[in-house]
Amino acid sequence: MGLCYEREVRSISADELLEGLPAAPDAYAVELVRGVEDNVTELDGLLTEYSEHWAVDRMPALDRAVLRLGCFELTHEPDVPTAVVISEAVELAKQYSTENSGRFVNGLLARIAEQVRAAS
């Protein structure tokens, strides 16, 4: 989440961000930050479609990072259980974002999961 957030806030590419780090992050973290960057249009489309009365660009930046990460895992990482994706995203939102972010992230990712993982 931190890498996704920093990439967006600094308006740099994942490669630029990763090259500037003092130590290489975990390989899965690299896969996630690049996956989010490569699929941001698709992910934001899902967030827009399933959020109620919220434009993606109006969401708190941390919520956006958590939601994009969760959406990416739901749509591109089928081996990660749905409950794990949602639970981890909710915990990150509760810990790092606003008072209501946990509920918001939970509801939105649950709606998305019902659709994108229903066929699995």
Secondary structure as UniProt FT lines:
FT   HELIX           2..10
FT   HELIX           14..19
FT   HELIX           27..38
FT   HELIX           40..50
FT   HELIX           56..58
FT   HELIX           61..76
FT   TURN            78..79
FT   HELIX           82..96
FT   TURN            99..100
FT   HELIX           101..116
FT   TURN            117..119
//
